[in-house]
Amino acid sequence: MDLRILLATQELSRLEEMQTKDRWLLRASATWSIYVWSVLIKNMMKDRDHSMRFRLVHIGLGVISTSFAALTWKIASHKELPTT
């Protein structure tokens, strides 16, 4: 077997062996990030003390961060293995 294929197979096997506590830690981190950025976005929509450019930049950062958090949740939920 080609060495690259063997290494890739071992890497996939290792990735699939994510423990339940690691999954929950990733999910908690994603949840917290979504909560914090959602509150910030909501507050930025009402804010009149900062310029529109400042608010748009931070809303954009919030959208990007919540997207990463949603992706993190999806990865943590991928192919859960039974605990032994």
Phi and psi in radians as a Rosetta constraint file:
Dihedral C 1 N 2 CA 2 C 2 CIRCULARHARMONIC -1.071 0.35
Dihedral N 2 CA 2 C 2 N 3 CIRCULARHARMONIC 2.404 0.35
Dihedral C 2 N 3 CA 3 C 3 CIRCULARHARMONIC -1.064 0.35
Dihedral N 3 CA 3 C 3 N 4 CIRCULARHARMONIC -0.659 0.35
Dihedral C 3 N 4 CA 4 C 4 CIRCULARHARMONIC -1.111 0.35
Dihedral N 4 CA 4 C 4 N 5 CIRCULARHARMONIC -0.711 0.35
Dihedral C 4 N 5 CA 5 C 5 CIRCULARHARMONIC -1.157 0.35
Dihedral N 5 CA 5 C 5 N 6 CIRCULARHARMONIC -0.723 0.35
Dihedral C 5 N 6 CA 6 C 6 CIRCULARHARMONIC -1.076 0.35
Dihedral N 6 CA 6 C 6 N 7 CIRCULARHARMONIC -0.793 0.35
Dihedral C 6 N 7 CA 7 C 7 CIRCULARHARMONIC -1.130 0.35
Dihedral N 7 CA 7 C 7 N 8 CIRCULARHARMONIC -0.722 0.35
Dihedral C 7 N 8 CA 8 C 8 CIRCULARHARMONIC -1.113 0.35
Dihedral N 8 CA 8 C 8 N 9 CIRCULARHARMONIC -0.709 0.35
Dihedral C 8 N 9 CA 9 C 9 CIRCULARHARMONIC -1.111 0.35
Dihedral N 9 CA 9 C 9 N 10 CIRCULARHARMONIC -0.757 0.35
Dihedral C 9 N 10 CA 10 C 10 CIRCULARHARMONIC -1.127 0.35
Dihedral N 10 CA 10 C 10 N 11 CIRCULARHARMONIC -0.690 0.35
Dihedral C 10 N 11 CA 11 C 11 CIRCULARHARMONIC -1.120 0.35
Dihedral N 11 CA 11 C 11 N 12 CIRCULARHARMONIC -0.780 0.35
Dihedral C 11 N 12 CA 12 C 12 CIRCULARHARMONIC -1.091 0.35
Dihedral N 12 CA 12 C 12 N 13 CIRCULARHARMONIC -0.716 0.35
Dihedral C 12 N 13 CA 13 C 13 CIRCULARHARMONIC -1.077 0.35
Dihedral N 13 CA 13 C 13 N 14 CIRCULARHARMONIC -0.736 0.35
Dihedral C 13 N 14 CA 14 C 14 CIRCULARHARMONIC -1.154 0.35
Dihedral N 14 CA 14 C 14 N 15 CIRCULARHARMONIC -0.694 0.35
Dihedral C 14 N 15 CA 15 C 15 CIRCULARHARMONIC -1.165 0.35
Dihedral N 15 CA 15 C 15 N 16 CIRCULARHARMONIC -0.598 0.35
Dihedral C 15 N 16 CA 16 C 16 CIRCULARHARMONIC -1.267 0.35
Dihedral N 16 CA 16 C 16 N 17 CIRCULARHARMONIC -0.240 0.35
Dihedral C 16 N 17 CA 17 C 17 CIRCULARHARMONIC -1.637 0.35
Dihedral N 17 CA 17 C 17 N 18 CIRCULARHARMONIC 0.561 0.35
Dihedral C 17 N 18 CA 18 C 18 CIRCULARHARMONIC -1.150 0.35
Dihedral N 18 CA 18 C 18 N 19 CIRCULARHARMONIC 2.282 0.35
Dihedral C 18 N 19 CA 19 C 19 CIRCULARHARMONIC -1.354 0.35
Dihedral N 19 CA 19 C 19 N 20 CIRCULARHARMONIC 2.749 0.35
Dihedral C 19 N 20 CA 20 C 20 CIRCULARHARMONIC -1.043 0.35
Dihedral N 20 CA 20 C 20 N 21 CIRCULARHARMONIC -0.715 0.35
Dihedral C 20 N 21 CA 21 C 21 CIRCULARHARMONIC -1.113 0.35
Dihedral N 21 CA 21 C 21 N 22 CIRCULARHARMONIC -0.611 0.35
Dihedral C 21 N 22 CA 22 C 22 CIRCULARHARMONIC -1.182 0.35
Dihedral N 22 CA 22 C 22 N 23 CIRCULARHARMONIC -0.692 0.35
Dihedral C 22 N 23 CA 23 C 23 CIRCULARHARMONIC -1.052 0.35
Dihedral N 23 CA 23 C 23 N 24 CIRCULARHARMONIC -0.793 0.35
Dihedral C 23 N 24 CA 24 C 24 CIRCULARHARMONIC -1.182 0.35
Dihedral N 24 CA 24 C 24 N 25 CIRCULARHARMONIC -0.608 0.35
Dihedral C 24 N 25 CA 25 C 25 CIRCULARHARMONIC -1.132 0.35
Dihedral N 25 CA 25 C 25 N 26 CIRCULARHARMONIC -0.760 0.35
Dihedral C 25 N 26 CA 26 C 26 CIRCULARHARMONIC -1.117 0.35
Dihedral N 26 CA 26 C 26 N 27 CIRCULARHARMONIC -0.723 0.35
Dihedral C 26 N 27 CA 27 C 27 CIRCULARHARMONIC -1.139 0.35
Dihedral N 27 CA 27 C 27 N 28 CIRCULARHARMONIC -0.717 0.35
Dihedral C 27 N 28 CA 28 C 28 CIRCULARHARMONIC -1.115 0.35
Dihedral N 28 CA 28 C 28 N 29 CIRCULARHARMONIC -0.731 0.35
Dihedral C 28 N 29 CA 29 C 29 CIRCULARHARMONIC -1.099 0.35
Dihedral N 29 CA 29 C 29 N 30 CIRCULARHARMONIC -0.751 0.35
Dihedral C 29 N 30 CA 30 C 30 CIRCULARHARMONIC -1.126 0.35
Dihedral N 30 CA 30 C 30 N 31 CIRCULARHARMONIC -0.756 0.35
Dihedral C 30 N 31 CA 31 C 31 CIRCULARHARMONIC -1.078 0.35
Dihedral N 31 CA 31 C 31 N 32 CIRCULARHARMONIC -0.788 0.35
Dihedral C 31 N 32 CA 32 C 32 CIRCULARHARMONIC -1.100 0.35
Dihedral N 32 CA 32 C 32 N 33 CIRCULARHARMONIC -0.767 0.35
Dihedral C 32 N 33 CA 33 C 33 CIRCULARHARMONIC -1.079 0.35
Dihedral N 33 CA 33 C 33 N 34 CIRCULARHARMONIC -0.781 0.35
Dihedral C 33 N 34 CA 34 C 34 CIRCULARHARMONIC -1.097 0.35
Dihedral N 34 CA 34 C 34 N 35 CIRCULARHARMONIC -0.735 0.35
Dihedral C 34 N 35 CA 35 C 35 CIRCULARHARMONIC -1.079 0.35
Dihedral N 35 CA 35 C 35 N 36 CIRCULARHARMONIC -0.895 0.35
Dihedral C 35 N 36 CA 36 C 36 CIRCULARHARMONIC -1.070 0.35
Dihedral N 36 CA 36 C 36 N 37 CIRCULARHARMONIC -0.827 0.35
Dihedral C 36 N 37 CA 37 C 37 CIRCULARHARMONIC -1.228 0.35
Dihedral N 37 CA 37 C 37 N 38 CIRCULARHARMONIC -0.563 0.35
Dihedral C 37 N 38 CA 38 C 38 CIRCULARHARMONIC -1.124 0.35
Dihedral N 38 CA 38 C 38 N 39 CIRCULARHARMONIC -0.741 0.35
Dihedral C 38 N 39 CA 39 C 39 CIRCULARHARMONIC -1.121 0.35
Dihedral N 39 CA 39 C 39 N 40 CIRCULARHARMONIC -0.754 0.35
Dihedral C 39 N 40 CA 40 C 40 CIRCULARHARMONIC -1.088 0.35
Dihedral N 40 CA 40 C 40 N 41 CIRCULARHARMONIC -0.773 0.35
Dihedral C 40 N 41 CA 41 C 41 CIRCULARHARMONIC -1.079 0.35
Dihedral N 41 CA 41 C 41 N 42 CIRCULARHARMONIC -0.781 0.35
Dihedral C 41 N 42 CA 42 C 42 CIRCULARHARMONIC -1.040 0.35
Dihedral N 42 CA 42 C 42 N 43 CIRCULARHARMONIC -0.767 0.35
Dihedral C 42 N 43 CA 43 C 43 CIRCULARHARMONIC -1.208 0.35
Dihedral N 43 CA 43 C 43 N 44 CIRCULARHARMONIC -0.626 0.35
Dihedral C 43 N 44 CA 44 C 44 CIRCULARHARMONIC -1.155 0.35
Dihedral N 44 CA 44 C 44 N 45 CIRCULARHARMONIC -0.566 0.35
Dihedral C 44 N 45 CA 45 C 45 CIRCULARHARMONIC -1.118 0.35
Dihedral N 45 CA 45 C 45 N 46 CIRCULARHARMONIC -0.591 0.35
Dihedral C 45 N 46 CA 46 C 46 CIRCULARHARMONIC -1.577 0.35
Dihedral N 46 CA 46 C 46 N 47 CIRCULARHARMONIC -0.301 0.35
Dihedral C 46 N 47 CA 47 C 47 CIRCULARHARMONIC -1.154 0.35
Dihedral N 47 CA 47 C 47 N 48 CIRCULARHARMONIC 2.318 0.35
Dihedral C 47 N 48 CA 48 C 48 CIRCULARHARMONIC -2.129 0.35
Dihedral N 48 CA 48 C 48 N 49 CIRCULARHARMONIC 0.077 0.35
Dihedral C 48 N 49 CA 49 C 49 CIRCULARHARMONIC -1.496 0.35
Dihedral N 49 CA 49 C 49 N 50 CIRCULARHARMONIC -0.316 0.35
Dihedral C 49 N 50 CA 50 C 50 CIRCULARHARMONIC -1.977 0.35
Dihedral N 50 CA 50 C 50 N 51 CIRCULARHARMONIC 2.822 0.35
Dihedral C 50 N 51 CA 51 C 51 CIRCULARHARMONIC -1.221 0.35
Dihedral N 51 CA 51 C 51 N 52 CIRCULARHARMONIC 2.794 0.35
Dihedral C 51 N 52 CA 52 C 52 CIRCULARHARMONIC -1.071 0.35
Dihedral N 52 CA 52 C 52 N 53 CIRCULARHARMONIC -0.696 0.35
Dihedral C 52 N 53 CA 53 C 53 CIRCULARHARMONIC -1.050 0.35
Dihedral N 53 CA 53 C 53 N 54 CIRCULARHARMONIC -0.795 0.35
Dihedral C 53 N 54 CA 54 C 54 CIRCULARHARMONIC -1.026 0.35
Dihedral N 54 CA 54 C 54 N 55 CIRCULARHARMONIC -0.810 0.35
Dihedral C 54 N 55 CA 55 C 55 CIRCULARHARMONIC -1.137 0.35
Dihedral N 55 CA 55 C 55 N 56 CIRCULARHARMONIC -0.745 0.35
Dihedral C 55 N 56 CA 56 C 56 CIRCULARHARMONIC -1.122 0.35
Dihedral N 56 CA 56 C 56 N 57 CIRCULARHARMONIC -0.691 0.35
Dihedral C 56 N 57 CA 57 C 57 CIRCULARHARMONIC -1.067 0.35
Dihedral N 57 CA 57 C 57 N 58 CIRCULARHARMONIC -0.810 0.35
Dihedral C 57 N 58 CA 58 C 58 CIRCULARHARMONIC -1.249 0.35
Dihedral N 58 CA 58 C 58 N 59 CIRCULARHARMONIC -0.588 0.35
Dihedral C 58 N 59 CA 59 C 59 CIRCULARHARMONIC -1.154 0.35
Dihedral N 59 CA 59 C 59 N 60 CIRCULARHARMONIC -0.716 0.35
Dihedral C 59 N 60 CA 60 C 60 CIRCULARHARMONIC -1.075 0.35
Dihedral N 60 CA 60 C 60 N 61 CIRCULARHARMONIC -0.755 0.35
Dihedral C 60 N 61 CA 61 C 61 CIRCULARHARMONIC -1.071 0.35
Dihedral N 61 CA 61 C 61 N 62 CIRCULARHARMONIC -0.673 0.35
Dihedral C 61 N 62 CA 62 C 62 CIRCULARHARMONIC -1.117 0.35
Dihedral N 62 CA 62 C 62 N 63 CIRCULARHARMONIC -0.735 0.35
Dihedral C 62 N 63 CA 63 C 63 CIRCULARHARMONIC -1.115 0.35
Dihedral N 63 CA 63 C 63 N 64 CIRCULARHARMONIC -0.766 0.35
Dihedral C 63 N 64 CA 64 C 64 CIRCULARHARMONIC -1.100 0.35
Dihedral N 64 CA 64 C 64 N 65 CIRCULARHARMONIC -0.794 0.35
Dihedral C 64 N 65 CA 65 C 65 CIRCULARHARMONIC -1.147 0.35
Dihedral N 65 CA 65 C 65 N 66 CIRCULARHARMONIC -0.705 0.35
Dihedral C 65 N 66 CA 66 C 66 CIRCULARHARMONIC -1.207 0.35
Dihedral N 66 CA 66 C 66 N 67 CIRCULARHARMONIC -0.542 0.35
Dihedral C 66 N 67 CA 67 C 67 CIRCULARHARMONIC -1.140 0.35
Dihedral N 67 CA 67 C 67 N 68 CIRCULARHARMONIC -0.776 0.35
Dihedral C 67 N 68 CA 68 C 68 CIRCULARHARMONIC -1.080 0.35
Dihedral N 68 CA 68 C 68 N 69 CIRCULARHARMONIC -0.677 0.35
Dihedral C 68 N 69 CA 69 C 69 CIRCULARHARMONIC -1.134 0.35
Dihedral N 69 CA 69 C 69 N 70 CIRCULARHARMONIC -0.713 0.35
Dihedral C 69 N 70 CA 70 C 70 CIRCULARHARMONIC -1.129 0.35
Dihedral N 70 CA 70 C 70 N 71 CIRCULARHARMONIC -0.691 0.35
Dihedral C 70 N 71 CA 71 C 71 CIRCULARHARMONIC -1.144 0.35
Dihedral N 71 CA 71 C 71 N 72 CIRCULARHARMONIC -0.697 0.35
Dihedral C 71 N 72 CA 72 C 72 CIRCULARHARMONIC -1.061 0.35
Dihedral N 72 CA 72 C 72 N 73 CIRCULARHARMONIC -0.761 0.35
Dihedral C 72 N 73 CA 73 C 73 CIRCULARHARMONIC -1.054 0.35
Dihedral N 73 CA 73 C 73 N 74 CIRCULARHARMONIC -0.763 0.35
Dihedral C 73 N 74 CA 74 C 74 CIRCULARHARMONIC -1.093 0.35
Dihedral N 74 CA 74 C 74 N 75 CIRCULARHARMONIC -0.756 0.35
Dihedral C 74 N 75 CA 75 C 75 CIRCULARHARMONIC -1.121 0.35
Dihedral N 75 CA 75 C 75 N 76 CIRCULARHARMONIC -0.742 0.35
Dihedral C 75 N 76 CA 76 C 76 CIRCULARHARMONIC -1.149 0.35
Dihedral N 76 CA 76 C 76 N 77 CIRCULARHARMONIC -0.452 0.35
Dihedral C 76 N 77 CA 77 C 77 CIRCULARHARMONIC -1.586 0.35
Dihedral N 77 CA 77 C 77 N 78 CIRCULARHARMONIC -0.129 0.35
Dihedral C 77 N 78 CA 78 C 78 CIRCULARHARMONIC -1.240 0.35
Dihedral N 78 CA 78 C 78 N 79 CIRCULARHARMONIC 2.206 0.35
Dihedral C 78 N 79 CA 79 C 79 CIRCULARHARMONIC 0.795 0.35
Dihedral N 79 CA 79 C 79 N 80 CIRCULARHARMONIC 1.185 0.35
Dihedral C 79 N 80 CA 80 C 80 CIRCULARHARMONIC -1.209 0.35
Dihedral N 80 CA 80 C 80 N 81 CIRCULARHARMONIC 2.349 0.35
Dihedral C 80 N 81 CA 81 C 81 CIRCULARHARMONIC -1.741 0.35
Dihedral N 81 CA 81 C 81 N 82 CIRCULARHARMONIC 2.575 0.35
Dihedral C 81 N 82 CA 82 C 82 CIRCULARHARMONIC -1.142 0.35
Dihedral N 82 CA 82 C 82 N 83 CIRCULARHARMONIC 2.510 0.35
Dihedral C 82 N 83 CA 83 C 83 CIRCULARHARMONIC -1.412 0.35
Dihedral N 83 CA 83 C 83 N 84 CIRCULARHARMONIC 2.534 0.35
